[in-house]
Amino acid sequence: DASRQAQAQQQHEGLPFADPDADHCRQLLNTAGARMFIHGHTHRPGCFSLGQGLSRLCLSDWELDHGDAARAECLYLGPEGIQRDALM
């Protein structure tokens, strides 16, 4: 599919995957009065500090047909706050 082709092309060219701009994320969060920016995958899932008590949470992709490395990450709100969990 197109996403895999783009990923392969970027890896072939040695280009990094694009993450959202931290300054722009902080601006959006401050405007919204929020502390966490949650978005779909950029091929680098994880939770990243944006400074000023703000963070950016990037979900994994939903690759269910990938053998032992199948992944399908979701979020849920638990007693400790937002939790990440893999469905696979």
MIGUVO-146051 format. One record per atom (N, C-alpha, C): atom name; x, y, z; residue in one letter. Coordinates in pm, whole numbers, plus 50000, padded with zeros to 5 digits. Each point is the difference from the previous one (the first is absolute). Layout:
% residues N
+------+-------+-------+-------+------+
| gufi |     u |     v |     w | dolo |
+------+-------+-------+-------+------+
|   CA |     X |     Y |     Z |    a |
...
+------+-------+-------+-------+------+
END
This chain:
% residues 88
+------+-------+-------+-------+------+
| gufi |     u |     v |     w | dolo |
+------+-------+-------+-------+------+
|    N | 50083 | 49881 | 50000 |    d |
|   CA | 49917 | 50119 | 50000 |    d |
|    C | 50087 | 50125 | 50000 |    d |
|    N | 49938 | 50116 | 49990 |    a |
|   CA | 50075 | 50126 | 49987 |    a |
|    C | 50084 | 50031 | 50123 |    a |
|    N | 49948 | 49969 | 50121 |    s |
|   CA | 50074 | 50028 | 50123 |    s |
|    C | 50130 | 49919 | 50005 |    s |
|    N | 49991 | 49873 | 49966 |    r |
|   CA | 50121 | 49916 | 50000 |    r |
|    C | 50100 | 50046 | 49895 |    r |
|    N | 49949 | 50041 | 49884 |    q |
|   CA | 50089 | 50048 | 49895 |    q |
|    C | 50072 | 50127 | 50044 |    q |
|    N | 49926 | 50092 | 50064 |    a |
|   CA | 50061 | 50123 | 50049 |    a |
|    C | 50103 | 49970 | 50108 |    a |
|    N | 49967 | 49905 | 50091 |    q |
|   CA | 50093 | 49963 | 50106 |    q |
|    C | 50127 | 49940 | 49940 |    q |
|    N | 49984 | 49909 | 49905 |    a |
|   CA | 50116 | 49937 | 49937 |    a |
|    C | 50084 | 50104 | 49928 |    a |
|    N | 49935 | 50096 | 49933 |    q |
|   CA | 50073 | 50105 | 49929 |    q |
|    C | 50079 | 50085 | 50098 |    q |
|    N | 49938 | 50038 | 50114 |    q |
|   CA | 50069 | 50082 | 50099 |    q |
|    C | 50118 | 49924 | 50058 |    q |
|    N | 49981 | 49872 | 50032 |    q |
|   CA | 50109 | 49922 | 50056 |    q |
|    C | 50111 | 49984 | 49897 |    q |
|    N | 49962 | 49980 | 49876 |    h |
|   CA | 50099 | 49985 | 49893 |    h |
|    C | 50082 | 50126 | 49984 |    h |
|    N | 49936 | 50114 | 50010 |    e |
|   CA | 50069 | 50128 | 49984 |    e |
|    C | 50066 | 50046 | 50129 |    e |
|    N | 49979 | 49926 | 50109 |    g |
|   CA | 50060 | 50038 | 50127 |    g |
|    C | 49933 | 50120 | 50065 |    g |
|    N | 49878 | 50032 | 49960 |    l |
|   CA | 49930 | 50115 | 50055 |    l |
|    C | 49929 | 49959 | 50129 |    l |
|    N | 49998 | 50087 | 50100 |    p |
|   CA | 49928 | 49969 | 50123 |    p |
|    C | 49850 | 50014 | 49976 |    p |
|    N | 49921 | 49932 | 50081 |    f |
|   CA | 49856 | 50017 | 49993 |    f |
|    C | 49964 | 50134 | 50062 |    f |
|    N | 49900 | 50064 | 49947 |    a |
|   CA | 49962 | 50134 | 50045 |    a |
|    C | 49911 | 49990 | 50124 |    a |
|    N | 50039 | 50068 | 50106 |    d |
|   CA | 49918 | 50015 | 50119 |    d |
|    C | 49942 | 50140 | 49999 |    d |
|    N | 49886 | 50020 | 50068 |    p |
|   CA | 49944 | 50136 | 50008 |    p |
|    C | 50101 | 50096 | 50062 |    p |
|    N | 49997 | 50123 | 49957 |    d |
|   CA | 50088 | 50105 | 50051 |    d |
|    C | 49966 | 50030 | 50145 |    d |
|    N | 50099 | 49991 | 50089 |    a |
|   CA | 49977 | 50018 | 50144 |    a |
|    C | 49945 | 50138 | 50033 |    a |
|    N | 50050 | 50105 | 49936 |    d |
|   CA | 49950 | 50135 | 50027 |    d |
|    C | 49853 | 50012 | 49963 |    d |
|    N | 49964 | 49943 | 49886 |    h |
|   CA | 49860 | 50005 | 49956 |    h |
|    C | 49911 | 49919 | 50093 |    h |
|    N | 50048 | 49884 | 50046 |    c |
|   CA | 49924 | 49919 | 50096 |    c |
|    C | 49976 | 50078 | 50128 |    c |
|    N | 50103 | 50066 | 50051 |    r |
|   CA | 49985 | 50080 | 50123 |    r |
|    C | 49898 | 50112 | 49979 |    r |
|    N | 50006 | 50065 | 49886 |    q |
|   CA | 49906 | 50108 | 49969 |    q |
|    C | 49856 | 49947 | 49998 |    q |
|    N | 49978 | 49886 | 49934 |    l |
|   CA | 49865 | 49941 | 49995 |    l |
|    C | 49952 | 49961 | 50138 |    l |
|    N | 50088 | 49939 | 50079 |    l |
|   CA | 49962 | 49959 | 50135 |    l |
|    C | 49966 | 50120 | 50088 |    l |
|    N | 50082 | 50104 | 49993 |    n |
|   CA | 49973 | 50120 | 50080 |    n |
|    C | 49870 | 50067 | 49959 |    n |
|    N | 49973 | 50005 | 49870 |    t |
|   CA | 49875 | 50059 | 49951 |    t |
|    C | 49879 | 49921 | 50049 |    t |
|    N | 50013 | 49866 | 50001 |    a |
|   CA | 49890 | 49914 | 50042 |    a |
|    C | 49992 | 49982 | 50152 |    a |
|    N | 50101 | 50046 | 50073 |    g |
|   CA | 50003 | 49980 | 50144 |    g |
|    C | 50020 | 49853 | 50036 |    g |
|    N | 50072 | 49928 | 49915 |    a |
|   CA | 50025 | 49857 | 50020 |    a |
|    C | 50147 | 49978 | 50033 |    a |
|    N | 50031 | 49879 | 50049 |    r |
|   CA | 50138 | 49968 | 50038 |    r |
|    C | 50060 | 49889 | 49915 |    r |
|    N | 49915 | 49925 | 49925 |    m |
|   CA | 50050 | 49889 | 49920 |    m |
|    C | 49942 | 50005 | 49859 |    m |
|    N | 50090 | 49985 | 49901 |    f |
|   CA | 49963 | 49994 | 49859 |    f |
|    C | 50009 | 49854 | 49958 |    f |
|    N | 49889 | 49940 | 49958 |    i |
|   CA | 49995 | 49859 | 49961 |    i |
|    C | 49976 | 49994 | 49850 |    i |
|    N | 50082 | 49919 | 49932 |    h |
|   CA | 49983 | 49990 | 49854 |    h |
|    C | 50036 | 49861 | 49951 |    h |
|    N | 49964 | 49974 | 49875 |    g |
|   CA | 50028 | 49872 | 49936 |    g |
|    C | 50147 | 49984 | 49971 |    g |
|    N | 50034 | 49888 | 49947 |    h |
|   CA | 50141 | 49960 | 49991 |    h |
|    C | 50082 | 50081 | 49900 |    h |
|    N | 50125 | 50020 | 50037 |    t |
|   CA | 50101 | 50059 | 49912 |    t |
|    C | 50118 | 49904 | 49990 |    t |
|    N | 49974 | 49873 | 50028 |    h |
|   CA | 50101 | 49894 | 50001 |    h |
|    C | 50096 | 50011 | 50118 |    h |
|    N | 49965 | 50085 | 50099 |    r |
|   CA | 50078 | 50012 | 50124 |    r |
|    C | 49903 | 50010 | 50117 |    r |
|    N | 49933 | 49888 | 50037 |    p |
|   CA | 49905 | 50010 | 50111 |    p |
|    C | 50072 | 50028 | 50131 |    p |
|    N | 49931 | 50070 | 50087 |    g |
|   CA | 50057 | 50030 | 50131 |    g |
|    C | 49938 | 50124 | 50058 |    g |
|    N | 50042 | 50036 | 50120 |    c |
|   CA | 49956 | 50122 | 50065 |    c |
|    C | 50122 | 50091 | 50012 |    c |
|    N | 49987 | 50122 | 49951 |    f |
|   CA | 50114 | 50092 | 49991 |    f |
|    C | 49969 | 50128 | 50076 |    f |
|    N | 50094 | 50045 | 50079 |    s |
|   CA | 49985 | 50125 | 50073 |    s |
|    C | 50016 | 50118 | 49904 |    s |
|    N | 49911 | 50098 | 50015 |    l |
|   CA | 50009 | 50123 | 49922 |    l |
|    C | 50048 | 50116 | 50088 |    l |
|    N | 50034 | 49968 | 50126 |    g |
|   CA | 50039 | 50104 | 50095 |    g |
|    C | 49876 | 50070 | 50054 |    g |
|    N | 50017 | 50084 | 50099 |    q |
|   CA | 49893 | 50079 | 50060 |    q |
|    C | 49886 | 49912 | 50051 |    q |
|    N | 50029 | 49874 | 50037 |    g |
|   CA | 49897 | 49910 | 50049 |    g |
|    C | 49909 | 49944 | 49892 |    g |
|    N | 50039 | 50017 | 49875 |    l |
|   CA | 49919 | 49954 | 49886 |    l |
|    C | 50065 | 49877 | 49938 |    l |
|    N | 49918 | 49916 | 49936 |    s |
|   CA | 50054 | 49880 | 49937 |    s |
|    C | 49925 | 49968 | 49870 |    s |
|    N | 50063 | 49916 | 49922 |    r |
|   CA | 49946 | 49953 | 49872 |    r |
|    C | 50002 | 49848 | 50002 |    r |
|    N | 49885 | 49937 | 49977 |    l |
|   CA | 49990 | 49856 | 50002 |    l |
|    C | 49970 | 49952 | 49858 |    l |
|    N | 50089 | 49919 | 49947 |    c |
|   CA | 49987 | 49947 | 49863 |    c |
|    C | 49966 | 49851 | 50008 |    c |
|    N | 49886 | 49963 | 49944 |    l |
|   CA | 49957 | 49861 | 50000 |    l |
|    C | 50073 | 49920 | 49893 |    l |
|    N | 50004 | 49869 | 50021 |    s |
|   CA | 50057 | 49912 | 49898 |    s |
|    C | 49902 | 49990 | 49883 |    s |
|    N | 50047 | 49943 | 49891 |    d |
|   CA | 49909 | 49969 | 49891 |    d |
|    C | 49920 | 49875 | 50036 |    d |
|    N | 49909 | 49961 | 49915 |    w |
|   CA | 49919 | 49880 | 50023 |    w |
|    C | 50037 | 49897 | 49896 |    w |
|    N | 50110 | 49930 | 50025 |    e |
|   CA | 50049 | 49897 | 49909 |    e |
|    C | 49967 | 49865 | 50062 |    e |
|    N | 49887 | 49941 | 49960 |    l |
|   CA | 49955 | 49875 | 50061 |    l |
|    C | 50053 | 49877 | 49929 |    l |
|    N | 50052 | 50016 | 49880 |    d |
|   CA | 50048 | 49886 | 49920 |    d |
|    C | 50152 | 49997 | 49994 |    d |
|    N | 50065 | 50029 | 50110 |    h |
|   CA | 50146 | 50014 | 49998 |    h |
|    C | 50069 | 49891 | 50083 |    h |
|    N | 49943 | 49880 | 50000 |    g |
|   CA | 50061 | 49888 | 50071 |    g |
|    C | 50017 | 50027 | 50147 |    g |
|    N | 50119 | 49973 | 50052 |    d |
|   CA | 50027 | 50018 | 50143 |    d |
|    C | 50002 | 50146 | 50042 |    d |
|    N | 50014 | 50090 | 49904 |    a |
|   CA | 50008 | 50143 | 50034 |    a |
|    C | 49867 | 50072 | 49978 |    a |
|    N | 49887 | 49925 | 50001 |    a |
|   CA | 49870 | 50064 | 49984 |    a |
|    C | 49980 | 50104 | 50110 |    a |
|    N | 49938 | 50109 | 49965 |    r |
|   CA | 49980 | 50106 | 50098 |    r |
|    C | 49869 | 50074 | 49970 |    r |
|    N | 49936 | 50042 | 50103 |    a |
|   CA | 49876 | 50076 | 49990 |    a |
|    C | 49981 | 50070 | 50134 |    a |
|    N | 50059 | 50114 | 50014 |    e |
|   CA | 50003 | 50069 | 50128 |    e |
|    C | 49874 | 50084 | 50020 |    e |
|    N | 49954 | 50007 | 50123 |    c |
|   CA | 49884 | 50084 | 50032 |    c |
|    C | 50028 | 50074 | 50131 |    c |
|    N | 49915 | 50095 | 50029 |    l |
|   CA | 50008 | 50077 | 50125 |    l |
|    C | 49876 | 49973 | 50082 |    l |
|    N | 50016 | 50005 | 50130 |    y |
|   CA | 49884 | 49996 | 50088 |    y |
|    C | 50030 | 50086 | 50122 |    y |
|    N | 49895 | 50046 | 50064 |    l |
|   CA | 50015 | 50083 | 50118 |    l |
|    C | 49986 | 49912 | 50123 |    l |
|    N | 50108 | 49989 | 50075 |    g |
|   CA | 50002 | 49917 | 50121 |    g |
|    C | 50022 | 50085 | 50123 |    g |
|    N | 50012 | 49936 | 50115 |    p |
|   CA | 50021 | 50073 | 50126 |    p |
|    C | 50125 | 50089 | 49998 |    p |
|    N | 50102 | 49960 | 49923 |    e |
|   CA | 50124 | 50077 | 49993 |    e |
|    C | 49998 | 50103 | 49887 |    e |
|    N | 49889 | 50014 | 49932 |    g |
|   CA | 49990 | 50093 | 49887 |    g |
|    C | 49994 | 49923 | 49869 |    g |
|    N | 50047 | 50060 | 49894 |    i |
|   CA | 49997 | 49936 | 49868 |    i |
|    C | 50103 | 49888 | 49997 |    i |
|    N | 49955 | 49883 | 49959 |    q |
|   CA | 50085 | 49881 | 49991 |    q |
|    C | 50007 | 49955 | 49854 |    q |
|    N | 50115 | 49949 | 49960 |    r |
|   CA | 50016 | 49941 | 49867 |    r |
|    C | 49998 | 49849 | 50015 |    r |
|    N | 49938 | 49933 | 49904 |    d |
|   CA | 49996 | 49855 | 50006 |    d |
|    C | 49996 | 49947 | 49859 |    d |
|    N | 50068 | 49889 | 49978 |    a |
|   CA | 49998 | 49932 | 49871 |    a |
|    C | 49890 | 49895 | 50002 |    a |
|    N | 49921 | 49999 | 49895 |    l |
|   CA | 49892 | 49903 | 49992 |    l |
|    C | 50051 | 49862 | 49963 |    l |
|    N | 50121 | 49993 | 49948 |    m |
|   CA | 50055 | 49871 | 49957 |    m |
|    C | 50099 | 49950 | 50102 |    m |
+------+-------+-------+-------+------+
END
